[in-house]
Amino acid sequence: MNTHERRRLAALRTDRETVLGAAAALRHEAVQARYAGLSRPEIAFGLASVLEMLAMRIADQPPDVRAHVVRIAREMAGDTMDSPTIRRTRRR
């Protein structure tokens, strides 16, 4: 396996873990909200299931779809690193 293939697999693994993490966080927040008296956690569970299905087949997704799914998952998890409105470089 060459270096390019290893980097691609590592990137896919990271993307999959990001989307799975968002699904887990969504389920956790739905359960916590239910304890607080809010209703309808099944909607969050359904979305979490969709995210898990996308994560399991992340390598089969076109690059633009995969990037969008990962961006949404990061936003759901509160990670704004992929936000286009945030500057990625530092000025000194």
VEXKERO-307633 format. One record per residue: residue in one letter; x, y, z of N, C-alpha, C in turn. Coordinates in nm, 2 decimals. Layout:
BEGIN
<dokol><res>A</res><n_px>X</n_px><n_py>Y</n_py><n_pz>Z</n_pz><ca_px>X</ca_px><ca_py>Y</ca_py><ca_pz>Z</ca_pz><c_px>X</c_px><c_py>Y</c_py><c_pz>Z</c_pz></dokol>
...
END
This chain:
BEGIN
<dokol><res>M</res><n_px>0.09</n_px><n_py>-0.12</n_py><n_pz>0.00</n_pz><ca_px>0.00</ca_px><ca_py>0.00</ca_py><ca_pz>0.00</ca_pz><c_px>0.09</c_px><c_py>0.12</c_py><c_pz>0.00</c_pz></dokol>
<dokol><res>N</res><n_px>0.07</n_px><n_py>0.21</n_py><n_pz>-0.09</n_pz><ca_px>0.15</ca_px><ca_py>0.33</ca_py><ca_pz>-0.10</ca_pz><c_px>0.10</c_px><c_py>0.44</c_py><c_pz>-0.01</c_pz></dokol>
<dokol><res>T</res><n_px>0.18</n_px><n_py>0.55</n_py><n_pz>0.00</n_pz><ca_px>0.15</ca_px><ca_py>0.66</ca_py><ca_pz>0.09</ca_pz><c_px>0.02</c_px><c_py>0.73</c_py><c_pz>0.06</c_pz></dokol>
<dokol><res>H</res><n_px>0.00</n_px><n_py>0.75</n_py><n_pz>-0.07</n_pz><ca_px>-0.13</ca_px><ca_py>0.81</ca_py><ca_pz>-0.11</ca_pz><c_px>-0.25</c_px><c_py>0.73</c_py><c_pz>-0.06</c_pz></dokol>
<dokol><res>E</res><n_px>-0.24</n_px><n_py>0.60</n_py><n_pz>-0.08</n_pz><ca_px>-0.36</ca_px><ca_py>0.52</ca_py><ca_pz>-0.04</ca_pz><c_px>-0.37</c_px><c_py>0.52</c_py><c_pz>0.11</c_pz></dokol>
<dokol><res>R</res><n_px>-0.26</n_px><n_py>0.52</n_py><n_pz>0.19</n_pz><ca_px>-0.27</ca_px><ca_py>0.52</ca_py><ca_pz>0.33</ca_pz><c_px>-0.34</c_px><c_py>0.65</c_py><c_pz>0.38</c_pz></dokol>
<dokol><res>R</res><n_px>-0.30</n_px><n_py>0.76</n_py><n_pz>0.32</n_pz><ca_px>-0.36</ca_px><ca_py>0.89</ca_py><ca_pz>0.35</ca_pz><c_px>-0.51</c_px><c_py>0.90</c_py><c_pz>0.32</c_pz></dokol>
<dokol><res>R</res><n_px>-0.54</n_px><n_py>0.84</n_py><n_pz>0.21</n_pz><ca_px>-0.68</ca_px><ca_py>0.83</ca_py><ca_pz>0.17</ca_pz><c_px>-0.77</c_px><c_py>0.75</c_py><c_pz>0.27</c_pz></dokol>
<dokol><res>L</res><n_px>-0.71</n_px><n_py>0.64</n_py><n_pz>0.31</n_pz><ca_px>-0.78</ca_px><ca_py>0.55</ca_py><ca_pz>0.40</ca_pz><c_px>-0.79</c_px><c_py>0.62</c_py><c_pz>0.54</c_pz></dokol>
<dokol><res>A</res><n_px>-0.69</n_px><n_py>0.69</n_py><n_pz>0.58</n_pz><ca_px>-0.69</ca_px><ca_py>0.76</ca_py><ca_pz>0.71</ca_pz><c_px>-0.79</c_px><c_py>0.87</c_py><c_pz>0.70</c_pz></dokol>
<dokol><res>A</res><n_px>-0.80</n_px><n_py>0.94</n_py><n_pz>0.59</n_pz><ca_px>-0.90</ca_px><ca_py>1.05</ca_py><ca_pz>0.57</ca_pz><c_px>-1.04</c_px><c_py>0.99</c_py><c_pz>0.58</c_pz></dokol>
<dokol><res>L</res><n_px>-1.06</n_px><n_py>0.88</n_py><n_pz>0.51</n_pz><ca_px>-1.20</ca_px><ca_py>0.81</ca_py><ca_pz>0.52</ca_pz><c_px>-1.23</c_px><c_py>0.77</c_py><c_pz>0.66</c_pz></dokol>
<dokol><res>R</res><n_px>-1.13</n_px><n_py>0.72</n_py><n_pz>0.73</n_pz><ca_px>-1.16</ca_px><ca_py>0.67</ca_py><ca_pz>0.87</ca_pz><c_px>-1.19</c_px><c_py>0.79</c_py><c_pz>0.95</c_pz></dokol>
<dokol><res>T</res><n_px>-1.12</n_px><n_py>0.90</n_py><n_pz>0.94</n_pz><ca_px>-1.15</ca_px><ca_py>1.02</ca_py><ca_pz>1.02</ca_pz><c_px>-1.29</c_px><c_py>1.07</c_py><c_pz>0.98</c_pz></dokol>
<dokol><res>D</res><n_px>-1.33</n_px><n_py>1.08</n_py><n_pz>0.86</n_pz><ca_px>-1.46</ca_px><ca_py>1.12</ca_py><ca_pz>0.82</ca_pz><c_px>-1.57</c_px><c_py>1.03</c_py><c_pz>0.88</c_pz></dokol>
<dokol><res>R</res><n_px>-1.55</n_px><n_py>0.90</n_py><n_pz>0.87</n_pz><ca_px>-1.64</ca_px><ca_py>0.81</ca_py><ca_pz>0.93</ca_pz><c_px>-1.66</c_px><c_py>0.83</c_py><c_pz>1.08</c_pz></dokol>
<dokol><res>E</res><n_px>-1.55</n_px><n_py>0.85</n_py><n_pz>1.15</n_pz><ca_px>-1.56</ca_px><ca_py>0.87</ca_py><ca_pz>1.29</ca_pz><c_px>-1.62</c_px><c_py>1.00</c_py><c_pz>1.33</c_pz></dokol>
<dokol><res>T</res><n_px>-1.60</n_px><n_py>1.10</n_py><n_pz>1.24</n_pz><ca_px>-1.67</ca_px><ca_py>1.23</ca_py><ca_pz>1.27</ca_pz><c_px>-1.82</c_px><c_py>1.22</c_py><c_pz>1.25</c_pz></dokol>
<dokol><res>V</res><n_px>-1.86</n_px><n_py>1.15</n_py><n_pz>1.15</n_pz><ca_px>-2.01</ca_px><ca_py>1.13</ca_py><ca_pz>1.13</ca_pz><c_px>-2.07</c_px><c_py>1.05</c_py><c_pz>1.24</c_pz></dokol>
<dokol><res>L</res><n_px>-2.00</n_px><n_py>0.94</n_py><n_pz>1.27</n_pz><ca_px>-2.05</ca_px><ca_py>0.85</ca_py><ca_pz>1.38</ca_pz><c_px>-2.05</c_px><c_py>0.93</c_py><c_pz>1.52</c_pz></dokol>
<dokol><res>G</res><n_px>-1.96</n_px><n_py>1.01</n_py><n_pz>1.54</n_pz><ca_px>-1.96</ca_px><ca_py>1.09</ca_py><ca_pz>1.66</ca_pz><c_px>-2.07</c_px><c_py>1.19</c_py><c_pz>1.67</c_pz></dokol>
<dokol><res>A</res><n_px>-2.11</n_px><n_py>1.25</n_py><n_pz>1.55</n_pz><ca_px>-2.22</ca_px><ca_py>1.33</ca_py><ca_pz>1.55</ca_pz><c_px>-2.35</c_px><c_py>1.26</c_py><c_pz>1.58</c_pz></dokol>
<dokol><res>A</res><n_px>-2.36</n_px><n_py>1.14</n_py><n_pz>1.52</n_pz><ca_px>-2.48</ca_px><ca_py>1.05</ca_py><ca_pz>1.55</ca_pz><c_px>-2.49</c_px><c_py>1.02</c_py><c_pz>1.70</c_pz></dokol>
<dokol><res>A</res><n_px>-2.38</n_px><n_py>0.98</n_py><n_pz>1.76</n_pz><ca_px>-2.38</ca_px><ca_py>0.95</ca_py><ca_pz>1.90</ca_pz><c_px>-2.42</c_px><c_py>1.07</c_py><c_pz>1.98</c_pz></dokol>
<dokol><res>A</res><n_px>-2.36</n_px><n_py>1.19</n_py><n_pz>1.95</n_pz><ca_px>-2.39</ca_px><ca_py>1.31</ca_py><ca_pz>2.02</ca_pz><c_px>-2.54</c_px><c_py>1.35</c_py><c_pz>2.01</c_pz></dokol>
<dokol><res>L</res><n_px>-2.60</n_px><n_py>1.33</n_py><n_pz>1.89</n_pz><ca_px>-2.74</ca_px><ca_py>1.36</ca_py><ca_pz>1.86</ca_pz><c_px>-2.83</c_px><c_py>1.27</c_py><c_pz>1.95</c_pz></dokol>
<dokol><res>R</res><n_px>-2.79</n_px><n_py>1.14</n_py><n_pz>1.96</n_pz><ca_px>-2.87</ca_px><ca_py>1.05</ca_py><ca_pz>2.04</ca_pz><c_px>-2.86</c_px><c_py>1.09</c_py><c_pz>2.19</c_pz></dokol>
<dokol><res>H</res><n_px>-2.74</n_px><n_py>1.12</n_py><n_pz>2.23</n_pz><ca_px>-2.72</ca_px><ca_py>1.15</ca_py><ca_pz>2.37</ca_pz><c_px>-2.80</c_px><c_py>1.28</c_py><c_pz>2.41</c_pz></dokol>
<dokol><res>E</res><n_px>-2.79</n_px><n_py>1.38</n_py><n_pz>2.32</n_pz><ca_px>-2.87</ca_px><ca_py>1.50</ca_py><ca_pz>2.35</ca_pz><c_px>-3.02</c_px><c_py>1.48</c_py><c_pz>2.35</c_pz></dokol>
<dokol><res>A</res><n_px>-3.07</n_px><n_py>1.39</n_py><n_pz>2.26</n_pz><ca_px>-3.21</ca_px><ca_py>1.36</ca_py><ca_pz>2.26</ca_pz><c_px>-3.25</c_px><c_py>1.29</c_py><c_pz>2.39</c_pz></dokol>
<dokol><res>V</res><n_px>-3.17</n_px><n_py>1.20</n_py><n_pz>2.44</n_pz><ca_px>-3.20</ca_px><ca_py>1.13</ca_py><ca_pz>2.57</ca_pz><c_px>-3.20</c_px><c_py>1.23</c_py><c_pz>2.68</c_pz></dokol>
<dokol><res>Q</res><n_px>-3.10</n_px><n_py>1.32</n_py><n_pz>2.68</n_pz><ca_px>-3.09</ca_px><ca_py>1.42</ca_py><ca_pz>2.79</ca_pz><c_px>-3.21</c_px><c_py>1.52</c_py><c_pz>2.78</c_pz></dokol>
<dokol><res>A</res><n_px>-3.25</n_px><n_py>1.55</n_py><n_pz>2.66</n_pz><ca_px>-3.37</ca_px><ca_py>1.64</ca_py><ca_pz>2.65</ca_pz><c_px>-3.50</c_px><c_py>1.57</c_py><c_pz>2.69</c_pz></dokol>
<dokol><res>R</res><n_px>-3.50</n_px><n_py>1.44</n_py><n_pz>2.67</n_pz><ca_px>-3.62</ca_px><ca_py>1.36</ca_py><ca_pz>2.72</ca_pz><c_px>-3.63</c_px><c_py>1.36</c_py><c_pz>2.87</c_pz></dokol>
<dokol><res>Y</res><n_px>-3.51</n_px><n_py>1.35</n_py><n_pz>2.93</n_pz><ca_px>-3.51</ca_px><ca_py>1.36</ca_py><ca_pz>3.08</ca_pz><c_px>-3.55</c_px><c_py>1.49</c_py><c_pz>3.13</c_pz></dokol>
<dokol><res>A</res><n_px>-3.53</n_px><n_py>1.60</n_py><n_pz>3.05</n_pz><ca_px>-3.57</ca_px><ca_py>1.73</ca_py><ca_pz>3.09</ca_pz><c_px>-3.71</c_px><c_py>1.76</c_py><c_pz>3.06</c_pz></dokol>
<dokol><res>G</res><n_px>-3.78</n_px><n_py>1.66</n_py><n_pz>3.01</n_pz><ca_px>-3.93</ca_px><ca_py>1.68</ca_py><ca_pz>2.98</ca_pz><c_px>-3.96</c_px><c_py>1.71</c_py><c_pz>2.84</c_pz></dokol>
<dokol><res>L</res><n_px>-3.87</n_px><n_py>1.73</n_py><n_pz>2.75</n_pz><ca_px>-3.90</ca_px><ca_py>1.75</ca_py><ca_pz>2.61</ca_pz><c_px>-3.94</c_px><c_py>1.62</c_py><c_pz>2.54</c_pz></dokol>
<dokol><res>S</res><n_px>-4.02</n_px><n_py>1.64</n_py><n_pz>2.44</n_pz><ca_px>-4.07</ca_px><ca_py>1.52</ca_py><ca_pz>2.37</ca_pz><c_px>-4.01</c_px><c_py>1.50</c_py><c_pz>2.24</c_pz></dokol>
<dokol><res>R</res><n_px>-4.05</n_px><n_py>1.38</n_py><n_pz>2.18</n_pz><ca_px>-4.01</ca_px><ca_py>1.35</ca_py><ca_pz>2.04</ca_pz><c_px>-3.87</c_px><c_py>1.32</c_py><c_pz>2.01</c_pz></dokol>
<dokol><res>P</res><n_px>-3.80</n_px><n_py>1.24</n_py><n_pz>2.10</n_pz><ca_px>-3.66</ca_px><ca_py>1.20</ca_py><ca_pz>2.07</ca_pz><c_px>-3.65</c_px><c_py>1.11</c_py><c_pz>1.95</c_pz></dokol>
<dokol><res>E</res><n_px>-3.76</n_px><n_py>1.05</n_py><n_pz>1.90</n_pz><ca_px>-3.75</ca_px><ca_py>0.96</ca_py><ca_pz>1.79</ca_pz><c_px>-3.71</c_px><c_py>1.03</c_py><c_pz>1.66</c_pz></dokol>
<dokol><res>I</res><n_px>-3.73</n_px><n_py>1.16</n_py><n_pz>1.65</n_pz><ca_px>-3.69</ca_px><ca_py>1.24</ca_py><ca_pz>1.53</ca_pz><c_px>-3.53</c_px><c_py>1.24</c_py><c_pz>1.53</c_pz></dokol>
<dokol><res>A</res><n_px>-3.47</n_px><n_py>1.27</n_py><n_pz>1.65</n_pz><ca_px>-3.33</ca_px><ca_py>1.27</ca_py><ca_pz>1.66</ca_pz><c_px>-3.27</c_px><c_py>1.13</c_py><c_pz>1.63</c_pz></dokol>
<dokol><res>F</res><n_px>-3.34</n_px><n_py>1.03</n_py><n_pz>1.68</n_pz><ca_px>-3.29</ca_px><ca_py>0.89</ca_py><ca_pz>1.66</ca_pz><c_px>-3.29</c_px><c_py>0.86</c_py><c_pz>1.51</c_pz></dokol>
<dokol><res>G</res><n_px>-3.39</n_px><n_py>0.90</n_py><n_pz>1.44</n_pz><ca_px>-3.40</ca_px><ca_py>0.87</ca_py><ca_pz>1.30</ca_pz><c_px>-3.29</c_px><c_py>0.94</c_py><c_pz>1.22</c_pz></dokol>
<dokol><res>L</res><n_px>-3.26</n_px><n_py>1.07</n_py><n_pz>1.26</n_pz><ca_px>-3.15</ca_px><ca_py>1.14</ca_py><ca_pz>1.19</ca_pz><c_px>-3.02</c_px><c_py>1.07</c_py><c_pz>1.23</c_pz></dokol>
<dokol><res>A</res><n_px>-3.00</n_px><n_py>1.03</n_py><n_pz>1.35</n_pz><ca_px>-2.88</ca_px><ca_py>0.96</ca_py><ca_pz>1.39</ca_pz><c_px>-2.86</c_px><c_py>0.83</c_py><c_pz>1.31</c_pz></dokol>
<dokol><res>S</res><n_px>-2.97</n_px><n_py>0.76</n_py><n_pz>1.29</n_pz><ca_px>-2.96</ca_px><ca_py>0.64</ca_py><ca_pz>1.21</ca_pz><c_px>-2.92</c_px><c_py>0.67</c_py><c_pz>1.06</c_pz></dokol>
<dokol><res>V</res><n_px>-2.97</n_px><n_py>0.78</n_py><n_pz>1.01</n_pz><ca_px>-2.93</ca_px><ca_py>0.82</ca_py><ca_pz>0.87</ca_pz><c_px>-2.78</c_px><c_py>0.85</c_py><c_pz>0.87</c_pz></dokol>
<dokol><res>L</res><n_px>-2.73</n_px><n_py>0.92</n_py><n_pz>0.97</n_pz><ca_px>-2.59</ca_px><ca_py>0.96</ca_py><ca_pz>0.98</ca_pz><c_px>-2.51</c_px><c_py>0.83</c_py><c_pz>0.99</c_pz></dokol>
<dokol><res>E</res><n_px>-2.55</n_px><n_py>0.74</n_py><n_pz>1.07</n_pz><ca_px>-2.47</ca_px><ca_py>0.61</ca_py><ca_pz>1.08</ca_pz><c_px>-2.47</c_px><c_py>0.54</c_py><c_pz>0.95</c_pz></dokol>
<dokol><res>M</res><n_px>-2.58</n_px><n_py>0.53</n_py><n_pz>0.87</n_pz><ca_px>-2.58</ca_px><ca_py>0.47</ca_py><ca_pz>0.74</ca_pz><c_px>-2.48</c_px><c_py>0.54</c_py><c_pz>0.65</c_pz></dokol>
<dokol><res>L</res><n_px>-2.49</n_px><n_py>0.67</n_py><n_pz>0.65</n_pz><ca_px>-2.39</ca_px><ca_py>0.74</ca_py><ca_pz>0.56</ca_pz><c_px>-2.25</c_px><c_py>0.72</c_py><c_pz>0.60</c_pz></dokol>
<dokol><res>A</res><n_px>-2.22</n_px><n_py>0.71</n_py><n_pz>0.73</n_pz><ca_px>-2.09</ca_px><ca_py>0.68</ca_py><ca_pz>0.78</ca_pz><c_px>-2.04</c_px><c_py>0.55</c_py><c_pz>0.74</c_pz></dokol>
<dokol><res>M</res><n_px>-2.12</n_px><n_py>0.45</n_py><n_pz>0.74</n_pz><ca_px>-2.08</ca_px><ca_py>0.31</ca_py><ca_pz>0.71</ca_pz><c_px>-2.05</c_px><c_py>0.30</c_py><c_pz>0.56</c_pz></dokol>
<dokol><res>R</res><n_px>-2.11</n_px><n_py>0.39</n_py><n_pz>0.48</n_pz><ca_px>-2.08</ca_px><ca_py>0.38</ca_py><ca_pz>0.33</ca_pz><c_px>-2.01</c_px><c_py>0.51</c_py><c_pz>0.28</c_pz></dokol>
<dokol><res>I</res><n_px>-1.93</n_px><n_py>0.57</n_py><n_pz>0.37</n_pz><ca_px>-1.87</ca_px><ca_py>0.70</ca_py><ca_pz>0.34</ca_pz><c_px>-1.77</c_px><c_py>0.69</c_py><c_pz>0.22</c_pz></dokol>
<dokol><res>A</res><n_px>-1.70</n_px><n_py>0.57</n_py><n_pz>0.21</n_pz><ca_px>-1.61</ca_px><ca_py>0.55</ca_py><ca_pz>0.10</ca_pz><c_px>-1.68</c_px><c_py>0.55</c_py><c_pz>-0.04</c_pz></dokol>
<dokol><res>D</res><n_px>-1.80</n_px><n_py>0.51</n_py><n_pz>-0.04</n_pz><ca_px>-1.88</ca_px><ca_py>0.50</ca_py><ca_pz>-0.16</ca_pz><c_px>-1.94</c_px><c_py>0.63</c_py><c_pz>-0.21</c_pz></dokol>
<dokol><res>Q</res><n_px>-1.94</n_px><n_py>0.73</n_py><n_pz>-0.12</n_pz><ca_px>-2.00</ca_px><ca_py>0.86</ca_py><ca_pz>-0.16</ca_pz><c_px>-1.91</c_px><c_py>0.94</c_py><c_pz>-0.25</c_pz></dokol>
<dokol><res>P</res><n_px>-1.97</n_px><n_py>1.02</n_py><n_pz>-0.34</n_pz><ca_px>-1.89</ca_px><ca_py>1.11</ca_py><ca_pz>-0.42</ca_pz><c_px>-1.82</c_px><c_py>1.21</c_py><c_pz>-0.33</c_pz></dokol>
<dokol><res>P</res><n_px>-1.71</n_px><n_py>1.26</n_py><n_pz>-0.37</n_pz><ca_px>-1.63</ca_px><ca_py>1.35</ca_py><ca_pz>-0.28</ca_pz><c_px>-1.71</c_px><c_py>1.47</c_py><c_pz>-0.23</c_pz></dokol>
<dokol><res>D</res><n_px>-1.79</n_px><n_py>1.53</n_py><n_pz>-0.31</n_pz><ca_px>-1.87</ca_px><ca_py>1.65</ca_py><ca_pz>-0.27</ca_pz><c_px>-1.97</c_px><c_py>1.61</c_py><c_pz>-0.17</c_pz></dokol>
<dokol><res>V</res><n_px>-2.04</n_px><n_py>1.50</n_py><n_pz>-0.19</n_pz><ca_px>-2.14</ca_px><ca_py>1.45</ca_py><ca_pz>-0.09</ca_pz><c_px>-2.07</c_px><c_py>1.42</c_py><c_pz>0.04</c_pz></dokol>
<dokol><res>R</res><n_px>-1.96</n_px><n_py>1.35</n_py><n_pz>0.04</n_pz><ca_px>-1.89</ca_px><ca_py>1.31</ca_py><ca_pz>0.16</ca_pz><c_px>-1.85</c_px><c_py>1.44</c_py><c_pz>0.23</c_pz></dokol>
<dokol><res>A</res><n_px>-1.79</n_px><n_py>1.54</n_py><n_pz>0.16</n_pz><ca_px>-1.75</ca_px><ca_py>1.66</ca_py><ca_pz>0.23</ca_pz><c_px>-1.87</c_px><c_py>1.73</c_py><c_pz>0.29</c_pz></dokol>
<dokol><res>H</res><n_px>-1.98</n_px><n_py>1.73</n_py><n_pz>0.23</n_pz><ca_px>-2.10</ca_px><ca_py>1.80</ca_py><ca_pz>0.28</ca_pz><c_px>-2.15</c_px><c_py>1.72</c_py><c_pz>0.41</c_pz></dokol>
<dokol><res>V</res><n_px>-2.15</n_px><n_py>1.59</n_py><n_pz>0.41</n_pz><ca_px>-2.20</ca_px><ca_py>1.51</ca_py><ca_pz>0.52</ca_pz><c_px>-2.10</c_px><c_py>1.54</c_py><c_pz>0.64</c_pz></dokol>
<dokol><res>V</res><n_px>-1.97</n_px><n_py>1.54</n_py><n_pz>0.61</n_pz><ca_px>-1.88</ca_px><ca_py>1.56</ca_py><ca_pz>0.72</ca_pz><c_px>-1.89</c_px><c_py>1.70</c_py><c_pz>0.78</c_pz></dokol>
<dokol><res>R</res><n_px>-1.91</n_px><n_py>1.80</n_py><n_pz>0.69</n_pz><ca_px>-1.93</ca_px><ca_py>1.94</ca_py><ca_pz>0.73</ca_pz><c_px>-2.05</c_px><c_py>1.95</c_py><c_pz>0.82</c_pz></dokol>
<dokol><res>I</res><n_px>-2.16</n_px><n_py>1.89</n_py><n_pz>0.78</n_pz><ca_px>-2.28</ca_px><ca_py>1.89</ca_py><ca_pz>0.87</ca_pz><c_px>-2.26</c_px><c_py>1.82</c_py><c_pz>1.00</c_pz></dokol>
<dokol><res>A</res><n_px>-2.19</n_px><n_py>1.71</n_py><n_pz>1.00</n_pz><ca_px>-2.16</ca_px><ca_py>1.64</ca_py><ca_pz>1.12</ca_pz><c_px>-2.07</c_px><c_py>1.72</c_py><c_pz>1.21</c_pz></dokol>
<dokol><res>R</res><n_px>-1.98</n_px><n_py>1.79</n_py><n_pz>1.16</n_pz><ca_px>-1.89</ca_px><ca_py>1.88</ca_py><ca_pz>1.24</ca_pz><c_px>-1.97</c_px><c_py>1.99</c_py><c_pz>1.30</c_pz></dokol>
<dokol><res>E</res><n_px>-2.06</n_px><n_py>2.05</n_py><n_pz>1.23</n_pz><ca_px>-2.14</ca_px><ca_py>2.16</ca_py><ca_pz>1.28</ca_pz><c_px>-2.23</c_px><c_py>2.10</c_py><c_pz>1.39</c_pz></dokol>
<dokol><res>M</res><n_px>-2.29</n_px><n_py>1.99</n_py><n_pz>1.37</n_pz><ca_px>-2.38</ca_px><ca_py>1.93</ca_py><ca_pz>1.47</ca_pz><c_px>-2.30</c_px><c_py>1.90</c_py><c_pz>1.60</c_pz></dokol>
<dokol><res>A</res><n_px>-2.17</n_px><n_py>1.86</n_py><n_pz>1.59</n_pz><ca_px>-2.09</ca_px><ca_py>1.84</ca_py><ca_pz>1.71</ca_pz><c_px>-2.03</c_px><c_py>1.96</c_py><c_pz>1.77</c_pz></dokol>
<dokol><res>G</res><n_px>-2.05</n_px><n_py>2.08</n_py><n_pz>1.70</n_pz><ca_px>-2.01</ca_px><ca_py>2.20</ca_py><ca_pz>1.76</ca_pz><c_px>-1.87</c_px><c_py>2.24</c_py><c_pz>1.71</c_pz></dokol>
<dokol><res>D</res><n_px>-1.81</n_px><n_py>2.16</n_py><n_pz>1.62</n_pz><ca_px>-1.67</ca_px><ca_py>2.19</ca_py><ca_pz>1.57</ca_pz><c_px>-1.69</c_px><c_py>2.28</c_py><c_pz>1.45</c_pz></dokol>
<dokol><res>T</res><n_px>-1.64</n_px><n_py>2.41</n_py><n_pz>1.46</n_pz><ca_px>-1.66</ca_px><ca_py>2.50</ca_py><ca_pz>1.35</ca_pz><c_px>-1.53</c_px><c_py>2.51</c_py><c_pz>1.26</c_pz></dokol>
<dokol><res>M</res><n_px>-1.44</n_px><n_py>2.42</n_py><n_pz>1.28</n_pz><ca_px>-1.32</ca_px><ca_py>2.42</ca_py><ca_pz>1.20</ca_pz><c_px>-1.34</c_px><c_py>2.42</c_py><c_pz>1.05</c_pz></dokol>
<dokol><res>D</res><n_px>-1.44</n_px><n_py>2.36</n_py><n_pz>1.01</n_pz><ca_px>-1.47</ca_px><ca_py>2.34</ca_py><ca_pz>0.87</ca_pz><c_px>-1.56</c_px><c_py>2.46</c_py><c_pz>0.82</c_pz></dokol>
<dokol><res>S</res><n_px>-1.58</n_px><n_py>2.55</n_py><n_pz>0.90</n_pz><ca_px>-1.67</ca_px><ca_py>2.66</ca_py><ca_pz>0.86</ca_pz><c_px>-1.60</c_px><c_py>2.76</c_py><c_pz>0.76</c_pz></dokol>
<dokol><res>P</res><n_px>-1.66</n_px><n_py>2.79</n_py><n_pz>0.65</n_pz><ca_px>-1.59</ca_px><ca_py>2.88</ca_py><ca_pz>0.55</ca_pz><c_px>-1.58</c_px><c_py>3.02</c_py><c_pz>0.60</c_pz></dokol>
<dokol><res>T</res><n_px>-1.65</n_px><n_py>3.06</n_py><n_pz>0.71</n_pz><ca_px>-1.65</ca_px><ca_py>3.20</ca_py><ca_pz>0.75</ca_pz><c_px>-1.53</c_px><c_py>3.22</c_py><c_pz>0.85</c_pz></dokol>
<dokol><res>I</res><n_px>-1.47</n_px><n_py>3.11</n_py><n_pz>0.89</n_pz><ca_px>-1.36</ca_px><ca_py>3.13</ca_py><ca_pz>0.98</ca_pz><c_px>-1.23</c_px><c_py>3.13</c_py><c_pz>0.91</c_pz></dokol>
<dokol><res>R</res><n_px>-1.14</n_px><n_py>3.22</n_py><n_pz>0.94</n_pz><ca_px>-1.01</ca_px><ca_py>3.23</ca_py><ca_pz>0.88</ca_pz><c_px>-0.92</c_px><c_py>3.11</c_py><c_pz>0.93</c_pz></dokol>
<dokol><res>R</res><n_px>-0.85</n_px><n_py>3.05</n_py><n_pz>0.83</n_pz><ca_px>-0.77</ca_px><ca_py>2.93</ca_py><ca_pz>0.87</ca_pz><c_px>-0.62</c_px><c_py>2.97</c_py><c_pz>0.89</c_pz></dokol>
<dokol><res>T</res><n_px>-0.59</n_px><n_py>3.09</n_py><n_pz>0.87</n_pz><ca_px>-0.45</ca_px><ca_py>3.13</ca_py><ca_pz>0.89</ca_pz><c_px>-0.44</c_px><c_py>3.24</c_py><c_pz>0.99</c_pz></dokol>
<dokol><res>R</res><n_px>-0.32</n_px><n_py>3.25</n_py><n_pz>1.05</n_pz><ca_px>-0.30</ca_px><ca_py>3.35</ca_py><ca_pz>1.15</ca_pz><c_px>-0.23</c_px><c_py>3.47</c_py><c_pz>1.09</c_pz></dokol>
<dokol><res>R</res><n_px>-0.26</n_px><n_py>3.59</n_py><n_pz>1.13</n_pz><ca_px>-0.19</ca_px><ca_py>3.70</ca_py><ca_pz>1.09</ca_pz><c_px>-0.10</c_px><c_py>3.75</c_py><c_pz>1.21</c_pz></dokol>
<dokol><res>R</res><n_px>0.02</n_px><n_py>3.78</n_py><n_pz>1.18</n_pz><ca_px>0.11</ca_px><ca_py>3.83</ca_py><ca_pz>1.29</ca_pz><c_px>0.14</c_px><c_py>3.97</c_py><c_pz>1.27</c_pz></dokol>
END
